[in-house]
């Protein structure tokens, strides 16, 4: 039989777990290097850039700098997305099947 109270408690627990996971992810830092280390970019778990280092050698080569920045940003965003997906799947797996009545 469908128990609305248990379902409500389960949903509250899932929301609490999701909030905790979001907070944990925001605390992580991901760093990438491109161009043999000429560009170093760090982002947090929300995908916000928190640090950027550019070698002086690139300052006179705008085209190369743009390419390396795009690559670094894309790589960092992929790292964040992959970690978010893996963390969410881990959270769901640790909860078991919520409709089976077991954990």
C-alpha positions as CSV (number, residue, x, y, z in Angstrom):
1,X,0.0,0.0,0.0
2,X,1.2,3.5,-0.8
3,X,2.2,5.4,2.3
4,X,2.1,9.1,1.8
5,X,3.8,9.9,5.1
6,X,6.8,7.7,4.3
7,X,7.0,9.1,0.8
8,X,7.0,12.7,2.2
9,X,9.8,11.7,4.7
10,X,11.8,10.1,1.9
11,X,11.5,13.2,-0.3
12,X,12.6,15.4,2.6
13,X,15.6,13.1,3.1
14,X,16.4,13.3,-0.6
15,X,16.3,17.1,-0.6
16,X,18.5,17.2,2.4
17,X,21.0,14.9,0.7
18,X,20.9,17.0,-2.5
19,X,21.5,20.2,-0.5
20,X,24.5,18.5,1.3
21,X,25.9,17.3,-2.0
22,X,25.6,20.7,-3.6
23,X,27.4,22.3,-0.6
24,X,30.2,19.6,-0.8
25,X,30.6,20.1,-4.5
26,X,30.9,23.9,-4.2
27,X,33.8,23.4,-1.8
28,X,35.9,21.4,-4.4
29,X,38.4,23.0,-6.7
30,X,39.4,21.8,-10.1
31,X,42.5,22.9,-11.9
32,X,43.6,22.5,-15.5
33,X,46.7,23.5,-17.5
34,X,46.8,24.0,-21.2
35,X,49.6,24.9,-23.6
36,X,52.2,23.0,-21.6
37,X,51.3,25.1,-18.5
38,X,51.2,28.4,-20.2
39,X,47.6,28.8,-19.0
40,X,46.4,27.5,-15.6
41,X,42.7,27.8,-14.7
42,X,41.0,26.8,-11.4
43,X,37.2,26.6,-10.9
44,X,35.1,25.7,-8.0
45,X,32.5,22.9,-7.9
46,X,29.9,25.4,-9.2
47,X,32.0,26.1,-12.3
48,X,33.0,29.6,-11.3
49,X,36.5,30.6,-12.2
50,X,38.5,31.3,-9.0
51,X,42.0,31.6,-10.4
52,X,43.6,32.2,-13.7
53,X,47.4,32.3,-14.5
54,X,48.7,33.3,-17.9
55,X,52.3,33.0,-18.8
56,X,53.8,36.4,-20.0
57,X,54.9,34.7,-23.2
58,X,51.3,34.5,-24.4
59,X,50.5,38.2,-23.9
60,X,51.8,39.1,-27.3
61,X,49.9,36.2,-29.0
62,X,46.3,37.0,-28.7
63,X,45.1,34.2,-31.0
64,X,47.0,31.5,-29.1
65,X,45.8,32.9,-25.8
66,X,42.2,32.8,-26.8
67,X,42.5,29.2,-28.0
68,X,44.2,28.1,-24.8
69,X,41.7,29.9,-22.6
70,X,38.8,28.3,-24.4
71,X,40.4,24.8,-24.0
72,X,41.1,25.4,-20.3
73,X,37.5,26.6,-19.7
74,X,36.0,23.7,-21.5
75,X,38.2,21.1,-19.8
76,X,37.5,22.6,-16.4
77,X,33.7,22.6,-17.1
78,X,33.9,19.0,-18.1
79,X,35.6,18.1,-14.9
80,X,32.9,19.8,-12.8
81,X,30.1,18.2,-14.8
82,X,31.6,14.7,-14.5
83,X,32.1,15.1,-10.8
84,X,28.6,16.4,-10.3
85,X,27.2,13.4,-12.2
86,X,29.3,10.9,-10.3
87,X,28.5,12.4,-7.0
88,X,24.7,12.4,-7.8
89,X,24.8,8.8,-8.9
90,X,26.7,7.8,-5.8
91,X,24.1,9.6,-3.6
92,X,21.3,7.7,-5.4
93,X,23.1,4.4,-5.2
94,X,23.7,4.8,-1.5
95,X,19.9,5.4,-1.0
96,X,19.0,2.2,-2.8
97,X,15.7,1.9,-4.7
98,X,13.4,4.3,-2.9
99,X,10.3,2.4,-4.2
100,X,11.4,-1.0,-2.9
101,X,11.0,0.0,0.8
102,X,14.7,-1.0,1.5
103,X,17.9,0.9,1.5
